[in-house]
Amino acid sequence: MPPLKWLIQKIPTSDLLYKHDDPEDFFLPQWQTDAKIALGYLLYRLLNTGFFYVILYLHFRADLPITRKLMFVIFFTYWGLIVNITWSVLSLVNALTRFIQEVAMDERVEAVSSNVLYKCQFIASSVAFDLSFAVSAGYWSLVSFYEKRPFSVSTSVLHLWVFMVAVTDLLVTRTPVRFAHVVYSIALSLIYLLFAYVYYKSGGKSILNDAKCLYKMLDFSQPRLICTAVFAQVAFVVIGRCIAVGLYHLRKCVFSKTFGGSDDPLGE
């Protein structure tokens, strides 16, 4: 049996469909034993989203034509940033909505596992973590080294801090992690490579230096270089997913050791 077919058969369909039975995992922190959302966690969610708001604010505040600012979405870094912003906003909205429900009802409200926003948060969180690692690892190991780009604060924010924020969130929240979700992160990465190819063939140039390709590693006139870039991108995404799974099980293990017996904060 081909390895890929065997692997697909081993992946539960429920994982691929982002099914999850406990909706509380999407609005409660891992380290809280109370069933209601604490104000401290809401403050954390506001700070998390505020971090990305500051990035967007400084980006659009730059003294550049608006069309040039928007053109930065041609870079993979900004694809990852957009997914991370989506994940952060959804996490804030879900937590804030739940908090308002609890205050308005003055009692514990049953959450519904089929909530579309929970599933969207689940999807965004998994892809955001994988892409943030792939962007960080890809930039510092390939782009920065190969193109000899100068170090700057904005570079470290986009290619390092975003990943650290993703790691922090994974350790703080109860967000579940499934290895099977790596297929969607790989798919989005390959879609970007297809976009880069179409952009290259249509005569598009990098807005940073008028180069014919978006990154030197994505020079489609050199097949070997492209094969290396594709392999590296997929490898970084898979490594990112492995890190997420490892941190997820570490989080559950530490919680179980700290609070005793169960990794369920509510003891259910």
C-alpha positions in Angstrom: 0.0 0.0 0.0 1.4 3.4 -0.9 2.6 5.4 2.2 0.3 8.4 1.4 -2.8 6.2 1.1 -1.9 4.4 4.3 -1.4 7.7 6.1 -4.8 9.0 4.9 -6.5 5.8 6.2 -4.9 6.3 9.6 -6.2 9.9 10.0 -9.6 10.0 11.6 -12.3 11.7 9.5 -13.5 13.6 12.5 -10.0 15.3 12.7 -10.0 16.3 9.1 -13.5 17.8 9.5 -12.4 19.8 12.6 -15.0 18.0 14.8 -14.7 18.6 18.5 -17.1 17.7 21.3 -16.2 20.2 24.0 -16.9 23.8 22.9 -15.5 25.2 26.2 -12.0 24.5 24.8 -12.5 27.5 22.5 -13.2 30.2 25.1 -11.6 29.0 28.4 -7.9 29.0 29.3 -6.1 25.8 30.1 -5.1 27.0 33.6 -8.5 28.0 34.9 -10.6 25.6 37.0 -13.6 27.9 37.1 -16.3 27.3 34.5 -16.8 31.0 33.8 -14.5 33.2 31.9 -12.2 35.3 34.1 -11.6 39.0 33.4 -7.8 38.3 33.3 -8.3 35.9 30.4 -10.4 38.5 28.5 -7.5 41.0 29.1 -5.1 38.5 27.7 -7.3 38.1 24.6 -7.4 41.9 24.1 -3.7 42.1 24.4 -3.2 39.3 21.9 -5.5 41.0 19.3 -3.9 44.4 20.2 -0.5 43.1 19.2 -1.8 42.4 15.7 -3.7 45.7 15.6 -0.4 47.6 16.3 1.3 45.7 13.5 -1.5 46.7 11.1 -1.5 50.3 12.4 2.2 50.8 11.9 2.0 49.2 8.5 -0.7 51.5 7.1 0.8 54.5 8.9 4.0 54.1 6.8 4.7 56.9 4.3 3.8 54.8 1.2 1.0 54.9 -1.3 -2.0 52.8 -0.2 -1.6 50.6 -3.3 2.0 49.8 -2.3 0.9 49.0 1.2 -1.8 46.6 0.0 0.7 44.9 -2.4 2.6 43.4 0.5 0.1 40.6 0.4 2.1 39.1 -2.4 4.6 37.9 0.2 4.0 34.6 2.2 4.8 36.5 5.4 1.6 38.5 5.0 -0.4 35.4 4.2 0.6 34.0 7.5 -0.1 37.3 9.2 -3.6 37.5 7.8 -4.4 33.9 9.1 -2.9 34.9 12.5 -5.1 38.0 12.7 -8.2 36.0 11.8 -7.4 33.5 14.5 -6.8 36.2 17.1 -10.0 38.1 16.3 -12.1 34.9 16.3 -10.7 33.9 19.7 -11.5 37.3 21.1 -15.0 37.4 19.6 -15.8 33.9 21.0 -14.4 34.7 24.5 -16.1 38.1 24.6 -19.5 36.6 23.4 -19.3 33.9 26.0 -18.5 36.4 28.7 -21.4 38.6 27.8 -23.8 35.6 27.8 -22.6 34.7 31.3 -23.1 38.2 32.6 -26.5 38.7 30.9 -27.8 35.3 32.1 -26.1 35.5 35.4 -25.7 31.7 35.3 -23.7 29.1 33.3 -25.0 28.9 29.8 -24.6 25.7 27.8 -22.3 26.2 24.8 -23.1 24.5 21.5 -20.3 22.5 20.0 -21.7 23.1 16.5 -21.1 26.9 16.7 -19.6 27.9 13.3 -17.3 30.5 14.9 -15.8 27.8 17.1 -15.0 25.7 14.1 -13.6 28.7 12.3 -11.4 29.4 15.3 -10.3 25.8 15.3 -9.3 26.0 11.7 -7.6 29.4 12.0 -5.6 28.4 15.1 -4.1 25.3 13.5 -3.2 26.9 10.2 -1.9 30.1 12.0 0.5 28.2 14.2 1.9 26.1 11.3 2.3 29.1 9.0 3.9 31.3 11.7 6.6 28.7 12.2 7.1 28.1 8.5 7.4 31.9 8.0 9.9 32.2 10.8 12.0 29.2 9.9 11.8 29.9 6.2 12.8 33.5 6.6 15.8 33.1 8.9 17.2 29.9 7.3 16.5 30.7 3.6 15.4 34.3 2.8 17.6 36.2 5.1 20.6 34.0 4.5 20.1 33.6 0.7 19.2 37.3 0.0 21.4 38.8 2.8 18.6 41.1 4.0 19.4 43.5 6.8 18.0 43.0 10.3 15.3 45.4 11.5 12.7 45.5 14.3 9.9 45.1 11.8 11.6 42.0 10.4 11.9 40.4 13.9 8.3 41.3 14.7 6.9 39.7 11.5 9.3 36.7 11.4 9.8 35.9 15.1 7.4 37.6 17.5 4.3 36.4 15.6 5.4 32.8 16.1 6.2 33.5 19.8 2.7 34.9 20.2 1.3 31.7 18.6 3.4 29.5 21.0 2.2 31.6 24.0 -1.4 31.2 23.0 -1.1 27.5 22.5 0.3 27.2 26.1 -2.3 29.5 27.7 -5.5 28.3 26.0 -7.4 25.0 25.9 -7.4 25.0 22.1 -7.1 21.4 20.9 -4.4 20.3 18.4 -4.6 17.6 15.8 -1.7 16.4 13.6 -4.2 15.7 10.7 -4.7 19.4 10.3 -1.3 19.7 8.8 -2.8 18.8 5.4 -4.6 22.1 5.3 -1.5 24.1 6.1 0.4 22.3 3.4 -2.5 23.0 1.0 -2.4 26.7 1.7 1.4 26.7 1.3 1.1 25.0 -2.1 -1.6 27.5 -3.1 0.8 30.3 -2.3 3.5 28.7 -4.5 1.0 28.4 -7.3 0.2 32.1 -6.8 3.9 33.0 -6.9 4.3 31.0 -10.2 1.3 32.8 -11.8 2.6 36.1 -10.5 6.1 35.3 -12.0 4.7 34.2 -15.4 2.5 37.3 -15.7 5.5 39.5 -15.3 5.0 40.6 -11.7 7.9 41.9 -9.8 8.9 42.2 -6.1 7.9 45.6 -4.7 11.0 45.6 -2.6 13.7 45.5 -5.3 11.9 45.1 -8.7 13.2 41.5 -8.9 11.5 39.2 -11.3 10.6 36.8 -8.5 9.1 37.4 -5.1 11.9 35.6 -3.3 15.3 34.5 -4.8 14.4 31.0 -3.6 11.3 31.2 -5.9 13.1 31.8 -9.1 11.0 29.6 -11.5 13.8 29.7 -14.1 15.8 27.4 -11.9 13.8 24.1 -11.4 16.3 22.7 -8.8 15.9 25.8 -6.6 12.2 25.6 -6.8 12.2 21.9 -5.8 14.3 22.9 -2.8 12.0 25.7 -1.9 8.9 23.5 -2.1 10.5 20.7 -0.1 11.7 23.2 2.5 8.2 24.9 2.8 6.4 21.6 3.3 9.0 20.4 5.8 8.7 23.6 7.8 4.9 23.3 7.9 5.2 19.6 9.1 7.8 20.5 11.7 5.5 23.4 12.9 2.6 20.9 13.3 4.9 18.5 15.2 5.9 21.3 17.6 2.2 22.2 18.1 1.3 18.6 18.9 4.2 18.4 21.3 3.4 21.6 23.1 -0.3 20.5 23.3 0.5 17.2 25.0 3.1 19.0 27.3 0.4 21.5 28.3 -2.1 18.7 29.1 0.6 16.7 31.0 1.6 19.7 33.1 -2.0 20.6 33.8 -2.8 17.0 34.8 0.3 16.9 37.2 -0.6 20.3 38.6 -4.4 19.9 39.2 -4.4 16.1 39.5 -5.7 13.3 37.5 -7.5 14.9 34.5 -6.6 17.3 31.8 -10.1 18.7 31.9 -10.1 22.0 33.8 -13.7 21.4 34.9 -12.9 17.9 36.2 -15.5 16.3 33.9 
